[in-house]
Amino acid sequence: HSRRRLPSPSPAKPDFTMATQTIGIIVNGATGRIGSTQHLANALVPIINEGGLALGDGRLMPRLLLVGRDSDRLAAVARTHNITEWTTDLDTALSDPAWAIFFDAAATQQRVGVLAKALAAGKHVYSEKPVAPTAAQGRALLRDADARGRKHGAVEDKVYLPGLQKLAALTQRGELGRILGFR
């Protein structure tokens, strides 16, 4: 397993007149298309570049730890997004209290086990969908998170994809005629 700390990128331009609180987020599956493109490039990195999120009279700044299996690909993704911390050692990442949130965008078939491990490590969890292959497994994860007092959530963003937005607009304008079914 490897862990690297790359040279610090050029800092974002946060508003230093406000107090900034940092929150550590483990991004598991950072080298995959969903992790790298959707969540890093389109959400987390822009938040960092904008100086964090407004939080009362202050700001909340994500601090990211990228996790994946391939150190070369991780280093490349980290460089692309100006993220300084990454590792191939998930267990070490989970054991570090600096990272309060675990986000899983890795392989779906491993998700239940990885989320259970993150909950056992005391992390709040956020996951790509599906969270689990069966409702029973999903409910078990939910019970575990609730019993541990951990926050939990799952991505639900497909309605905002450009193709679905265009389909909705075409439908609203009546350009597709009467729709009898959709799958």
MODAZI-V310374 format. One record per residue. OMEGA is omega in radians with two decimals (999 if undefined). Layout:
omega:OMEGA
omega:OMEGA
This chain:
omega:3.12
omega:3.05
omega:-3.10
omega:2.97
omega:-3.11
omega:3.08
omega:-3.12
omega:3.10
omega:3.02
omega:-3.07
omega:3.03
omega:-3.14
omega:-3.14
omega:3.07
omega:-3.07
omega:3.07
omega:3.12
omega:3.06
omega:3.12
omega:3.08
omega:3.14
omega:3.09
omega:-3.11
omega:3.14
omega:3.01
omega:3.11
omega:-3.13
omega:-3.09
omega:-3.04
omega:-3.10
omega:3.13
omega:-3.12
omega:-3.11
omega:-3.12
omega:-3.05
omega:-3.05
omega:-3.06
omega:-2.96
omega:3.12
omega:-3.02
omega:-3.03
omega:-3.09
omega:-2.99
omega:-3.12
omega:3.06
omega:3.09
omega:3.12
omega:-3.10
omega:3.11
omega:3.11
omega:3.11
omega:-3.13
omega:3.06
omega:-3.13
omega:-3.07
omega:3.11
omega:-3.09
omega:-3.13
omega:3.03
omega:-3.07
omega:3.05
omega:2.97
omega:-2.98
omega:2.98
omega:-3.13
omega:3.13
omega:3.10
omega:-3.08
omega:-3.01
omega:-3.06
omega:3.13
omega:3.12
omega:3.10
omega:3.13
omega:3.14
omega:3.11
omega:3.12
omega:3.12
omega:-3.13
omega:-3.05
omega:-3.13
omega:3.10
omega:-2.99
omega:-3.05
omega:3.10
omega:-3.14
omega:2.99
omega:-3.07
omega:-3.11
omega:-3.10
omega:3.11
omega:3.11
omega:-3.13
omega:-3.11
omega:-3.09
omega:-3.11
omega:3.12
omega:-3.08
omega:-3.05
omega:-3.04
omega:3.06
omega:3.07
omega:-3.11
omega:3.05
omega:-3.10
omega:-3.04
omega:-3.11
omega:-3.06
omega:3.12
omega:-2.96
omega:-3.09
omega:-3.13
omega:-3.12
omega:3.12
omega:3.10
omega:3.11
omega:3.13
omega:3.10
omega:3.12
omega:3.12
omega:3.09
omega:-3.11
omega:2.89
omega:-3.05
omega:3.06
omega:-2.98
omega:2.90
omega:3.09
omega:-0.10
omega:3.12
omega:-3.12
omega:-3.14
omega:3.12
omega:3.10
omega:-3.14
omega:3.12
omega:3.10
omega:3.10
omega:3.11
omega:3.08
omega:3.12
omega:3.10
omega:3.14
omega:3.13
omega:3.14
omega:-3.14
omega:3.14
omega:-3.12
omega:-3.10
omega:3.03
omega:-3.10
omega:3.11
omega:3.11
omega:3.12
omega:3.01
omega:-3.00
omega:-3.01
omega:-3.13
omega:-3.12
omega:3.10
omega:-3.08
omega:-3.13
omega:3.13
omega:3.07
omega:3.10
omega:3.10
omega:3.12
omega:3.14
omega:3.11
omega:3.14
omega:-3.13
omega:3.12
omega:3.12
omega:-3.07
omega:3.14
omega:-3.09
omega:-3.14
omega:-3.13
omega:-3.11
omega:-3.13
omega:-3.14
omega:3.11
omega:999
